[in-house]
Amino acid sequence: MTLPFVCPLCKGALTVGPQEYCCPACERRYPVVLGIPDFRVFPDPWIEIEDDWAKAERLMAHFDTLSFEELVRYYWLITPNTPPDLAARYLRHVLGGVDRGIASLAEVEQLSGPFTGEQFLELGCGTGGFLIAARRRFSTVVGCDIAFRWLVLARKRLLEAGCHDVTLVCCCGEYLPFPDHRFALVVASDVIEHTSDQVGLVRQGLRALAPGGSLFLATPNRLSLAPEPHVRVWGVGWLPARLRSPYVRLVRGIPYQHIRTLSYFDLRRVLREAGARHLTITLPHIPERELFRYNPWERALIQLYHRVLAVPGLRWPLYLVGPLFHVVCRAE
């Protein structure tokens, strides 16, 4: 299936040139860089667009000589402002991406029934682990991310896995370059907390759903009793927003930027404002194979969380302080 693109801003038809897409209606041009169409209407907040392309070029220079895991390690070597322990943790998280994708697909089917189509879209696909899992189930798989450099890493991973027909697109989740009602499943795992317009992201995901399709979200709980997952600092989400970055800088020596985790009530509000109707918010289990990522104290908390989760009458307080949420929204 040939994937059609539309203008991410006006949703008009595009003309295709040798190295760009053009929108006759609003006269915007979208380049194709390293074979990946770039439909961003604003840059990744962490890096300017030209610098993002330059970093992707540095990764491409080692694309044929390094394995996927080695290329991810190289990425963190050229990103020295990330503490080594966090970079190592991010690497472990990345390497578990395929398993998490397989488990999430099974969860969505359990909650919403069998998938009704063959088109899959992931928003914020990162290094592509979920895409590999999805390619085992869907004939058309599309991954998009605002971080162009991550798409180079995803391309390497997909090639190593033999997934040569997955489409990668650089774009903003709030401005998707896809027609309405296209995909049987849209996934945004650990994405909404990094998005400037959270309502807009959910609206775009819902817009892209085919009738009967499902939108799956995964996101950490702002009020979790566990450490904040991005910086590994306790209690960040309990502070007023203006104090979170100073607190993290004091404790960890790094800024806390471009992250807006949600409480259960925050998440309900965002979903309601985005127009989600048929939805389920669940408290997922932490898979056994993921426990190696946590220290002994955290593993003990996870075991306690699982025990409480197994008792229906005790489960509801976990919506307030549990570690994360999974959401499934069904299109009518």
Stockholm file with secondary structure:
# STOCKHOLM 1.0

chainA/1-332         MTLPFVCPLCKGALTVGPQEYCCPACERRYPVVLGIPDFRVFPDPWIEIEDDWAKAERLMAHFDTLSFEELVRYYWLITPNTPPDLAARYLRHVLGGVDRGIASLAEVEQLSGPFTGEQFLELGCGTGGFLIAARRRFSTVVGCDIAFRWLVLARKRLLEAGCHDVTLVCCCGEYLPFPDHRFALVVASDVIEHTSDQVGLVRQGLRALAPGGSLFLATPNRLSLAPEPHVRVWGVGWLPARLRSPYVRLVRGIPYQHIRTLSYFDLRRVLREAGARHLTITLPHIPERELFRYNPWERALIQLYHRVLAVPGLRWPLYLVGPLFHVVCRAE
#=GR chainA/1-332 SS CCCCCBCTTTCCBCEECSSEEECTTTCCEEEEETTEEBCCSSCCTTSCHHHHHHHHHHHHTTTTTSCHHHHHHHHHHTCTTSCHHHHHHHHHHHHTHHHHHHHHHHHHHHHHCSCCCSEEEEESCTTSHHHHHHHTTCSEEEEEESCHHHHHHHHHHHHHTTCTTCEEEECBTTBCCSCSSCEEEEEEETCGGGCSCHHHHHHHHHHTEEEEEEEEEEEEBTTCSSCBTTTTBTTGGGSCHHHHHHHHHHHHSSCCCSCCCBCHHHHHHHHHHHTCCEEEEECCCCCGGGGGGSCHHHHHHHHHHHHHHTSGGGSTTHHHHSSEEEEEEECC
#=GC SS_cons         CCCCCBCTTTCCBCEECSSEEECTTTCCEEEEETTEEBCCSSCCTTSCHHHHHHHHHHHHTTTTTSCHHHHHHHHHHTCTTSCHHHHHHHHHHHHTHHHHHHHHHHHHHHHHCSCCCSEEEEESCTTSHHHHHHHTTCSEEEEEESCHHHHHHHHHHHHHTTCTTCEEEECBTTBCCSCSSCEEEEEEETCGGGCSCHHHHHHHHHHTEEEEEEEEEEEEBTTCSSCBTTTTBTTGGGSCHHHHHHHHHHHHSSCCCSCCCBCHHHHHHHHHHHTCCEEEEECCCCCGGGGGGSCHHHHHHHHHHHHHHTSGGGSTTHHHHSSEEEEEEECC
//
